[in-house]
Amino acid sequence: MQPQKIQQVVQKLQALPPNRINEVEDFIDFLRHRESDLQLTQVAMEASGATLQGLWENADDAAYDRL
């Protein structure tokens, strides 16, 4: 992230009432957790892709692929 954008976010945080800071922190934690989950899913998909390729690419399923 650009330093200027980070500074803008910090300024907005500083303008919030103290009781809202915890909400922002919880939301940041949620976003980080969701990003971690997305990365894990992507790695799992890439790792299993080669293994499952034989199941996806076969003559029996070719008719369904053309639908």
N, C-alpha and C positions, 0 to 999 in steps of 0.2 A: 504494500500500500504506500501511496505517496506520503511523504512527511507532512505536506500541507493538509492533506485529508485527515491524517491522524490528529493533527493539531485542531482541526475543526470539530472532530468528534470529542476530543478532550474538552474543548470549550463548551460544547453542548452538555457534556456530563457535569461540568462544574456549575452550570446554570440550573441543574435539576435540584429539587429538594432532596435532602438526605435520605428520606424513606424510599425514594425511587431508585437510588443507586443500587440497592440490593436486587431490585427487579431487573435492572440492566445487566448486572453481573450474572444473574440466573439465565437471562436470555443469551448472553455470550457463551456461557457454559453449554446451553442447549445447542447452539449453532456449532460449537466445536465438536460436541459429541455426534451430532448429525453428520458433520463432515468426515469424522473418523469412521462412522458406519458406512458412508458412501464409498470411502476409499477401500475399506475392507471388502465390501461387496464387489467392487471393481476388480480387485486382486483375485478374489475367488472366481469370478467369471473368467478372467484371463487364464487362470491356472487350470480350470476345468474345460476350457474350450477345446484344447487339443485332444483331450481324452474323449470328449463327447462328439467330436467331429464325425467319427465313424457312425454314430447313431443318427446324426442329422443328415448326412450325405449318403443315401443308399437308394438303390433302384426301386425298392418297394414304396418309398415315400416320394418319389419323383412326381407321381401323378398329383399328389396333394400340393406340391410346390408350384405346379402350373395353374392352380386354381386362383 
